[in-house]
Amino acid sequence: MKRAMSKRIVAHRLIFCSLGVVGMAILFIGSAATQPWFHSASASQSAHHPTTSPPGKSHLPPISPTPQSVQQRLGSFPLTPTVALVKGKNTDPSALRTVTQVLREDGVKQIQKISAQSAQKQSSHAPLTIWIGGPSENAGSAAQLKSLNAEGPTGLPAGGYVLATGRNHGRAEIVLSGVDQTGTFYAAQTLRQLIPARGHSRVLVPVVVIRDWPSMQTRGVIEGFYGAPWSQQNRISQLNFFGENKMNTYVYSPKDDKYLRAKWYQPYPADKLQQIHKLVSVAKQNHVNFVYALSPGLSICYSSSSDLQKLMAKDQELYNLGVRTFALFFDDIRKTFHCQQDQHKFGNDPNPPAAAQAYLINQFYNKFIKTHPGTQLITVPTDYYQAGHTAYRDRFAQLVNPNILVYWTGVGVIAPTITDADAQKTYDIFQHKLLIWDNFPVNDYVPHQLLLGPLVGRDPGLSEHGVVGLTANPMIEAEASKIPLFTVADYAWNPHAYKPEKSWQLSLQRFGGSAYVPLRNFAENSLQSKLSPTSGDTVLKQQISAFWQAYDAGDSIQLQAAAAKLLNRFATLKHTPSELQAKLNNKEFLTEIKPWLDKLTMESEAGEAAVRMVTAQSEGNDQAAWRQRQIFDQYMQKANAIPQVIGSGVIPPFLLKAQSESDTWLQLRTPMTSIHGKHRTVR
């Protein structure tokens, strides 16, 4: 959604492995000091009142998205080589599969799968029993929660769950109880983080009760950018990522898919339908709602029964594949008609474009959605980003069926902030429930930039002002998008507990594993966006500032000290690409970011030469200054040949200023006989 067209988490089990034991302890202590991981609240209470752990308790590993309520109790027990899994008739298959995978990765040798009925008749001989499924899935889980002094999930919102661990008559137990199957699946994802794999180390399960639920009903991603759509492999990887991070929505709407927009009326070829069918299947396994969106506004005749039939026939294909949520989008089009029939029917309406679109939307709702039980409809109005009333908005709101969900980007196509007040005003205008189309971290309008920072500028109370959820529009680079999308998932699940910086750090740790440090160095130089226009490499910023201050003051001692630090930082950045390539086991990500890695190498080399060049000038060492200027020019030429932007707002300004200082110095020393031994003008 743009006005201009210029637009499994990898190694997630390796949490903090690059930091070591001491580093982990420091990080956990630091995190607790700024924002406790533990919250105690009921479903009717705000979830952002922190509580502290009693003395003698070790901190839990970080859990994302941040749970609504965590009660850590005294003690822990080992994850034993033999574990019994107790499932009911309706236990979610994906949750069962996830728990089995987690146990295998944690070194469990024997997994006994038994039914709840069998478990109630006779006790398992396994030293640890895991009960999987809430009241609607596993009849035995309620009694086990009670024995662990934990309240069940009844009454929690959809997707809510209770995860309880402890000992019952000396036997270790874990209960994963969702208010529905999705909740149980989310409990399994939390268990994955609660007992992260530690290689050959003994895994200890903390005694804890986690009572959790999503604050936003709809949380996910809309593939809605201009440019090359994601590949099938990208989308499957993303859907698995969404499930792991408790996102429940994927909107299929790449702008450059001709079957969605330019050729919306054409049926899909068989191979394309097969690909979509696979995506719908993977989405279902991850408890993700696959939303199919058509954008017919470039050519449709709104009042044509024939065009309506084409729309319904197209969506019937998708319904047959298992899609149950559909969308009709009218963003980024002109408010003009494509047939004389529309002019005759709507020309005298107070706002003809709004009336025409509302007519088509309502016709589709009445003749397709209402005749296909279990389906729902979303739309995007043409005025999707403006502030306040417009004649189009007012008429659209008046005419469109109130059961239809309306997309809104916030104020502006790319909204720096989305406030509770703006949401309430927009809801009051449309009088329809709002779904936020968040144009972050989308980069189709700046395709030479990566936007790897966290989601910022979104108020925590949006769901209290007519907003049912948020879907983020990602970058063209699918794997790179996972870094900021992790923070989107964190925000949407529990906005009141969301801390952008902490969420971002955890995203880098999960994504990077042993490559966390070089990944952070790279990501810190890919932060600047319309949401965070001044973000950048803070360490580098400070060192550059200190360098120029010493240079301007003519303080040679301070300049040498500042230059040494700056050279060290540029050397670190120069080696970041090779470190990432050596340590990060994500070939797709490395392929995506290769041009930016190359640019970082060239600019870092130029940065080193710039520091030495300016320092030599300050010392009056003309020969060294000229030698470094030549090196500087060589690397700048290579850097400028790469269109990608890295270190925006930090590295390029430093290089330009250094070049300007050198140009001034050269002009003062032309002809440069003292450097070259003969008369020569340098340009």
N, C-alpha and C positions, 0 to 999 in steps of 0.2 A: 504494500500500500504506500505508494509514493507519488508525488507530483511529477518528479523527474526520473528518468530511467537511468541517470548517471549512477543510480544505485547498485561401552560399557565402560562407563568410566574405566580407563585403562589402569591396570594394576591397582584396583580399588582396595585390594586386600593388603596393600603394602603401606598402611597408614604410618606416617612418621618414620619410615625405615631409614630415611636419609638423616634423621636428626639424632638417632641413638637414644639410649635410655635416659641419659642426663638431659638431652635436648627435649625429649618428650616431657619429662618432669617440669622443666622450665616453662615449656609452652603451655602445659595444662595449668600450672600455677598462674601464669600470666593471663590466660583466658579467664580463669575464675575470678581474677581480680577486676577485670573489666566488665565481664558479663557472665554470670553463672550459667552453667549448662543445665541447672536443675530448676524446675518450676513446679509449683504445686497449685493446681486450680481445678475446679469442677467445670463441667461443660458449660455452665451458665455464668462462669466468672471469666474475667480477663486473664490471659495466660502469661502476662509479663511481670508478675510479681515474683522476684527471685527468692529462693530459699537457700540456705547454706547446709552443707553436710555436717553432721555431728562429728566431734573429734574422733579420730581413729579410723575414719573411712578414707579409702583411697579414691581418687577421682575416676569416674567412668571415662571410657573413651568417648570422643565427641560423636554425637549422633546427629545425622542430618536427614531430612529437615529437623530443626530443633523441636523436640517433643513439647506438648502442652504441659504435661505433668510427669515428673520423675521423682520417685521416692526411693532413695537408696537405703538399704538396710544393712545391718552388720553382717559380715561374713561373705564367704564365697565357697564354691566347690569346683572340683576339677571336671573338665570335659573328658569323660572316660572313653576308652577304646571301643566299648560296646554301648550302644544307645538304642532304646526302644522308641519308635514313633507310633503314637496312637492317633488314628484318623477315624473320622466318622463317614457315613455314607455320602455326605455332601461336602466333605472337606475340599477346599479349593485345590485343584491339581497343581497350579502354579506355585502356591505356597508350599505344598509338599515337596515339589521339585526343588524349590529354592533352599529349603531346610536341608534336604539331602545333600545338595551341592555344598552348602556351608560346612556340614559335618565332614564330608570327604576332604575338603580343603583344610580343615582343622585337624586332620589326622585320625578321625574315627575309622576304625577298621571294620566293625560289624554293625550294621543298621537293621534292627528288627522292626518290620512294619506289621502292626497288629491293629485289628479293628477295636473301636471303642467298646463294643459289646463283649469281645473276648477279654479285654483289659479289665472290665468291670467284674467278670466272673472269676478271673484268676490274676494274681499279681505277676508282673513281668520279672524275670530274673536279671534284667539289665540294671546296673547301678544308677542309670539316669534315664528318666522317661520324659519324652516331650509330647505334650498333647497339642494337636493342631486342629484349629477350628473353633468358631464361636458357637453360640446356642443353636443357630440354624444349621450348623455343619456337623457338630460333634457333641452328642448328648452328654458325654462324660466330662467335658471341660469345665462346666459350671461348678461341679463339686470340687474339682481340683483347685480352682481359683479360691473357693471358700476355705479350703484347707490351708491355703497359703495366705489367708487373711487379705484377699484382694477382691475388690468389687468387680463385677462383670461389666461387659461393654453395653448392656442394654441402656438405651437412652442417648447414646452417642450419635453424632451425625454420621451420615454415610461415609464409609472409609475409615471410621474410627476403630480403635482396637485397644486391648489390654495385653501387655506382655508382663508376665510375672515369673520370677524364679525363686527357688528356695528349697527347703527340705521339709518333707512330710513324713513324720514317723521315721526319721533317719534316712529316708530315700530322697535323692535329689530329683527335682522336677522343674520343668519349664512348661509354661502354658502360653500358647499364642491364640488369643481369642478375639476375633473380629466381630463387629456388629453385623457385618456381612462378609461375603467371600473376599471382597476387595480389602477390607480391614485386616483379615487374616493374612493376606498377601503382604500388606504393608508391615504387619508385625514380623513376618519372616525377613523382610528387608532390614528392619531394625535389629533383629537377632544377628544378621550378617555383620553389622557394625559393632554390636555389643561384644561379640567373641571373634574379633579379627584374627586371621591366621598369623601365627608367630613362628613360622618355620618349624624347627624341631623343639621349640620351647613348649613347656606345659601350658595349656590353655585353662585359665581359671574363669569361671562364670560368676559374675557378681550377683549378690542377692538384691533384687530390685523389683519394683512395680512401676511400669510405665503405662500411663493412661493418656492416650493420644488421639487426636482427630484433626482434620483439616479445617482451617478457618475459612478458606475460599472453596466453594463448591467445584469450580472449574479451574484447573491448573495445567498449563501445558505450553505447546509450541504451535505456531502457525507457519508452515513453510509458504510464505507469501511474498518472497522477494523477487525482484527482477534479476535476470541473468541465468546462467546455467543452473537448472534444477539439480537437486541432490540426486545421487545415484541410488539404485536399489540397495546396494550394500550400505550406503550412508544411512538410508532411512531405517533399515533393519537395526543397525547399530544404535541409532537414536531411539527407537522404540524400546529397546532393552534398557537404555540409559534412563528413559522416562520412568519405566517401571521401578528401577532401582532407587530412583529419587522421588517416588510417590507423586509423579505427575500423571494426570489421568486423561489428557486430551491431546490429540494430534490433528491439526487441520491441514488437509491436503489441498494446497492452493498455489503452487508455483506459478508465477505470472507468465513465464515463458513456455508453459505446457500448452500447446495449441489446442488440445482437446478440452481445456478448461475455459479458454478465453476467446481467442481468435476463431477457433473452429468448435465452439461449444456444442454445436448441433450435430457434430459427426460422432457416430458410434466408435467405441474403442476397437482397435484390432485385437485379435484373440490373445496375442502375446502380452499386450499392455494390460488387458483385463486379468491375465494370469498373475502378472506382477502385483497388481493392486490387491488381488485376492490373497496373495502371500502376506502383504503388508497388513491387511485386515486381520489375518490369522495371528500374526506376531503381536499386533496391537492387543488383541483379545487375551493372549497369554500373559501380557504385561498389565492387564486391567486398564488399558488405554482406549478411550473412545475415538475411533477413526471417523473424522468428519470430512465429508466430501463437499467441496465448494465449487460451484460454477459461476463464472463471471460473463453473463450474456450481453451486458450493456453496450458493447461495441456495435452490435448489429441487430439485436432483437426488435421485433415489432411487438410492443407490450400488449396490445389488444388482440393479437392474432391467436386464434384457437390452434392453428397449425403449429406455431412456434411453441405454444404451451405444451402441445403433445410431444414435440421434440424434447423439451426440457424433461418432461415426465418419463419419456422413454429412456433418456440418458440416465436419469437417476434410478430408474427401475433396474438397469444393469447393475448398478452399485448396490441396490437393495438386495438383489439376488446373491451378491457376494458377502452379505452380512453387514453392510453399512446401515446405521440407523439414525444418524444425524446428518442433515443436509444443510447447505447454505447457498443463498443467492446473493452475490456481491455486485454492488453498483459503484464501487470506488474508482477513481481515476478515469472517469469518462466525461464527455460533454453532456450538458443537459439539453440534448437535441433529440428529435425523433428521426427514425429511419424509414418510416412509412407514412403515407398520407392518411391512412386509416387512424393512426394515433392522433394526428392533428385534428381530425374530425371529432374523435371521441373525447379528447382531453383538452383541446385548445381553449375552451372557455372556462376551464377550472381556475380557481385562484392561483394555483401553482401547477401547471401542466406536468412538468417532469415528476414531481412528487406523486401526483395523482396516478400517472401512468405506472410508475414503479410499484406503488401500493396496490394497484389493481392486479398486476402480474403476481406479486408476492401473495396476495390473498387468494387468488385463483389457484396457485400452486399449493397453498396451505389446505384449502378446502378440498381439492381434487386429488391430492397425493398424500400429504401428511396425515390428514384425517382418515384416509382410507387404508393407511398402512400403520397398524397399531405399534406403539413403542417407538415411533419416530418423532423427531423434533426439527425445528427450522431456525436458522440464524440468518441475519441479513446485515449488510453494510450499506448504509445510505451514502449518497454522493457527498453530502455535507457531513463528513465523518470526523472532522478535526477542528472545526470552527469554534470560537467561543460564543456562547449565548445563542439567542434566537436568530433564525433566518426564516424567510418566508417558506423556503423549501422544508426546513425542519418542522416547522409548526404544522404544515399540511400533511407531511409524511407521518408525524406522530398521531395526528387526528384520524388518519385513514387506515394505517397498518394494524392488522389483528394484534391485540395486546398479548397474545401467547407467544409471539415471535421475539426472540432474543436479538438485541441490536448491538452491533460492534461500535466501539468508540476508541480513538487513539489517545484520548487526553486532548488538551488544548495544544494544537500544533500537530503536524504530521509526525514529527519526532519531538515528543513532549519532554522538556527538561525536568518537569515535575508533574505529578498527577496527585492533586490534593483532594482531601475529603470534601472541601467546599466546591471544587470544580465538578466532582462526581455528582454531588447533590443537585447542583444547578443543571447539569446535563440530564440527569434522571428526571428532574421536574419538567424539562423541555420535552423529552421523548415519551415520558410516561410508559416506558418499557424497561424491563430489566436490562442492564448493560453488561457487556462482556468487553474487557479491555483488549484491544489489539495493540500491544506494546511494541513499537518499532525500535526495539533494542534486543540484541546487539547488532541488528541488521546493518550491513555495510554496502548495500548496492548503490548508494549515493556517494560513497567514498570507497570504491572497490580496491584502491591501493592501500587501504588501512585495515588493520585488524583491531577490533574493539573487544579487548579481553578483560576489561574491568568488571566490577560487580554492578548489579542493578542498584541504582540510587534514586532518590527523589520521589519515591512513592509513599504516600501516607499509609499508616497501618490500619486505618479504619474504613477503607474503601467499601468493604463488604457490608458496612452499616449504612451505606448511602446509595443503594440501588445497584451495586456492582456484584455480580455473581462469580466473577473470576477473571483470570488474566492469562492470555496466551502471548508468548514472546515471539517476535519475528526474528529469526536468527541470521547469521552470516551465510554467505555462499559457501564458506569453508566449514563443513559440517563438524569435523572433529574439533577444530578450534572453538566452535560455538559452544561445546560442552562446558568450557571453563566458565563463561558468564551464565550459561543456562542453569548450572548447578545453583548459583545464587538466586536465580529466578524461582527455582523450585523451593528453596529455603524460605524466601519471602512469602510466596503464595500460600504455603502450608501454615505458617505461623508469623504473620507480619509484625505483631507486637514484640516478638522476641528476636526479630531479624536485625543483625548487625553486619552491614555490608563488608567491612574489612575482614572480620573474623570468618564470615562465610566464604569470602574469596580466598583467604589463606587455606582453608580446609579444602576448597575446590582444587587448588594447586597441589596440595599434598596428596589428595586422592588420585588426581589425574597423573601427577608426575612420579609418585612413588620415590624411588632412589634418585630420580632426576629432578627432585623438587627444587633444589637450589638454582641450577641453571634455568629451569622453567620459570621460576620467579624472576630471575634477572631479565629473561626475554619478555615476560608478560608485563613487567614494570615499564617497559619501553613500548607497550602497545595498549595504553590505557586511555588516551585522550579521545573523547567523544562529545557529542552535543549534551549528554547528561553530565559529563565530567570534563569540561573544556580546559581546565588547568591541571589535570592529573598528569603524572609522569613519574620518572625515576627520581624519588625524593633524595636518595643518597647522592646521585649524580648532580641534581639541582644544587644541593648545598655545597658540594665540592667545586662546582663551576663558579658559584657566587663567591666563595672564599678565594678562589684563584684570581678572579678579576679584581676583587677588592685589594688584594696584595699587589697586583700589577699596577693598578691605578695609584696606589699609595707609594709605589716605588720601594716597597719593603722587600729587599732581596731575600732575607731570611724566611719571612712568611711566604714569599712566593715559592721558594724551593720546597717548603713543607707542603704547601697547597698543591704544587705541581706533582709531587711524589704521590699524594693521595689520588689525584685525578688520573695520573698515569696507571696506577694500580686498578682503578675502576674501569678504565678503558681496556686494559689488558684482560680483566675479568669478562667484560662484554665480548671482546674479540674471541675468547675461547669458549663462550657460551654455545655457539652452534655445534662445535665438535663434541662438547660434553653432552649436549642433548642427543646427538646422533649416537653416542656411545652408550648412554644410560637409559634412554627412553624407548620402551618397546611398543611404539605406536607408529608404524611406517606411514600410515595414511596421514596422520597429523604432521609428521616431518615432511612429507611430500607437499602438503598444503602450504606450509609456512616457509618452504625453501627460499623463495625470493626474498622474504623478509630476513631470513638468516643470513643470506648473502649480503644484503644491504647492511645489516648490523656489523658484519665483519669488516666491510669496506669503510663504513663510517667510524668504527672503532680504531682502525688503522689510521685513518685521517685524523681522528681525535688525538691519538698519541703524538703524531707528527705536529699537530697544532700546538699542543702543550709545549713540546720541546722547541718549536719555532718561536713562539712568543717569549718563552723564558730566555732563549738565546738572544733575542732582540733586546730584552730588558737588561741583559748583562753586557750588551755591546759586542757580542760574539757574532760578527757578520757572516763569517764563513759557515758556522753551524746553523745560523738562522736560514741562510740561503739553501743549504743542503736539505734542511727539514721542509722548506717551502716546496722544493722539487718533489719530495716524497709525498707531501700533503696534496699537491696538485695531481699526482698519479692516482692516489686513492680517491680523491674527489671525482676525478673523471670516471673511474669505475663505479663509484657510488651513484653518480648522476645518471649513469646508463641504466640503472635499475629504477623503474617508476614507483615501486613500493615505498611506503613511508614507514619509518621506524623512529622511535624516540622523539615523536612529534612534540614540539614546544620546548625541547631540552637540547638534544644533540644538534639538530640542524642550526638553531640560532647560535650555538656556541661556535660551530664551524664557520658560519658566516662572519661572526664578529672577529674570529681569529684571522680569517682571510682579509678582512678589512684592515685590521691592525698591521698585517704583513704588507698589504698594498701601500699603506701610508709610509711604512718603513722603507719599502723599495723606492718610492718616489723621492724620498729624502736622500737616497744613496744611488741615484742615477746621474751620470754613468758610474758603474760599480767596479772601478779599477782596483779597489782594495780587496774585492772578493775574487775577481777573475784574473787579475794581473794584467788586464788590458781593457781598453775602452769597450763597453758593451751595455746596451740598453735592454733591460729585462721587462717583459710584459707578462 
